[in-house]
């Protein structure tokens, strides 16, 4: 997993807090991952713990943009929010299981 930090002006103050972007595993989705971000800054020193938490997280498709995937992450008051839509994976039909087609 990778993450990026968007701290804007808050990086200049004491008690550094950052917005964090990363990805979460999706079960049954057309894509294996969904991009997410925290909706509020979290203390920079909590980023390693956040990444461990995110690695353990799996959500089920479908996922909508703006959907809250985890609330109050690590007690920070920040939520983990989806920034991309992931639809349910379409399954292909196994033709070996279908009855044979007869010509008339």
C-alpha positions in Angstrom: 0.0 0.0 0.0 1.1 3.5 -0.7 -0.2 6.8 0.7 0.1 10.5 0.0 -0.1 13.4 2.4 -1.9 16.6 1.7 -1.3 18.9 4.6 -1.6 22.4 3.1 -1.0 25.2 5.7 -1.5 22.9 8.7 2.0 21.5 8.1 3.4 24.9 9.1 1.9 24.7 12.6 2.9 22.8 15.7 1.2 19.5 16.1 1.4 18.5 12.5 -1.9 17.0 11.1 -2.4 15.7 7.6 -5.1 14.4 5.2 -4.1 11.0 4.0 -4.9 9.2 0.7 -4.5 5.4 0.2 -6.4 2.4 -1.0 -8.6 -0.3 0.6 -9.2 -3.9 -0.6 -12.6 -4.6 -2.3 -14.3 -8.0 -2.1 -16.4 -8.8 -5.2 -15.6 -5.6 -7.0 -14.8 -4.9 -10.6 -11.6 -3.4 -9.2 -9.5 -5.0 -6.5 -8.9 -1.7 -4.6 -10.8 1.5 -3.9 -9.1 4.8 -3.4 -9.9 6.5 -0.1 -8.9 9.5 2.0 -9.5 10.8 5.5 -12.1 13.5 5.6 -10.3 15.4 8.3 -6.6 15.8 9.1 -5.1 13.2 11.5 -1.9 13.6 13.5 1.1 12.7 11.4 2.5 10.3 14.0 -0.6 8.1 13.6 0.0 7.5 9.9 1.9 4.1 10.4 -1.0 2.9 12.6 -3.5 4.1 10.0 -1.7 2.2 7.3 -1.8 -1.0 9.4 -5.5 -0.5 10.0 -6.1 0.1 6.2 -4.2 -3.1 5.3 -6.5 -5.1 7.5 -9.7 -3.5 6.1 -11.7 -5.1 3.3 -15.0 -3.7 2.0 -17.7 -5.3 -0.2 -18.7 -4.0 -3.6 -20.5 -1.9 -4.6 -18.7 1.2 -3.2 -19.9 4.7 -4.0 -17.9 7.9 -4.1 -18.2 9.6 -0.7 -19.2 6.4 1.1 -17.8 6.3 4.6 -15.9 3.0 4.9 -14.6 3.5 8.5 -15.8 6.1 11.1 -13.6 7.8 13.7 -10.4 6.1 12.5 -8.0 5.6 15.5 -10.2 7.8 17.6 -9.2 10.9 15.6 -12.7 11.9 14.6 -11.7 11.5 10.9 -13.6 9.1 8.7 -12.2 7.0 5.8 -14.1 8.0 2.7 -14.2 6.4 -0.8 -13.0 8.7 -3.6 -13.9 6.3 -6.4 -16.8 4.1 -7.4 -16.3 0.4 -7.6 -19.1 -1.7 -9.1 -19.9 -5.3 -8.4 -17.8 -7.7 -10.5 -19.8 -9.2 -13.4 -19.4 -12.9 -13.5 -19.0 -14.7 -16.8 -21.2 -17.7 -17.5 -19.4 -21.0 -17.6 -20.7 -22.5 -20.9 -19.5 -26.0 -19.9 -22.3 -26.0 -17.3 -25.1 -25.0 -19.8 -27.1 -27.7 -21.6 -26.1 -28.3 -25.3 -28.0 -26.3 -27.9 -29.9 -28.4 -30.5 -30.3 -27.3 -34.0 -33.7 -27.8 -35.6 
